[in-house]
């Protein structure tokens, strides 16, 4: 019923059809928009696999009148039609998504629109690995954790909680090459009248190409930095009096450090956060993720019993102006 009501208000199926065009070879059968909605309804009902169309949607005759697509397709039919979504059709589907986002924004109450328009929009790059099963599954690969996975890459308007663009790769695909196109699609999908967007991303996107793509599309950027030798050297130069209490994070401090990655755009700066750890909070297991956040020189001292505490560090490379404490607190809210 939820999908049907959204379709009634926004015209989801008809918008997808207008952009993607026909995917069927005869007059009968589902259109592109109806195919997408049938799977959306199945997923909201708890479906995880295409075969759940047969197990959940099709047997539910009582709920047919409440669905956007009353007669869900068989899984075999869905697979056959889904294969007709080539790269062009997928791109057209992305364009339809942008139209629907703007239409949904326009349909919001005036107060909600004003609340969303007040801050600069945040565009979150947020890839997520989804473990799958079966050795013949297409388009997936083993990720760093040893899981056979696909890597869904939604780009989210954080303040609205709305996906603006998306891509799908395998568990070993580097997400950075996808970022420029996704940023462009996301910016194009935003409603008019908003402020200058801010692209926010974790260390998997630590690449100057991501920063350049943000600027090329009229955005600013903030990207978590890799903890390399250069950034550790810069962190060691921060004066004691430069550290300020972090906002909303007990025991954390924030400062700016003199690190600019080579080749990054002019105006790039680095904000650093540190959190004090007592010696007994530092694990001796070299595989511990927390150990990677500690300056190697400090880590050696605490493991040798020559220091009673260390600091865990995080770094943000950004071109945003303004107070470092406020920027760090905003960055911590990323998806």
Secondary structure, 3 states (H helix, E strand, C coil): CHHHHHHHHHCHHHHHHHHHCCCCCCCCCCCHHHHHHHHHHHHHCCCCCCCHHHHHHCCCCCCHHHCCCCCCCCHHHHHHHHCCCCHHHHHHHHHHHHHHHHHHHHHCCHHHHHHHHHCCCEEEEEEEEEECCCCCCCCCEECCCCCEEEEEEEEEECCCCEEEEEEEEECCCCCHHHHHHHHHHHHHHCCCCCCCCEEEECHHHCCHHHHHHHHHCCCEEEEECCCCHHHHHHHHCCCHHHCEECCCCCCEEEEEECCCCCCCCCCCEEEEEEEEEEHHHCCCCCCCCHHHHECHHHHHHHHCCCCCEEEEEEEEEECCCCCHHHHHHHHCCCC
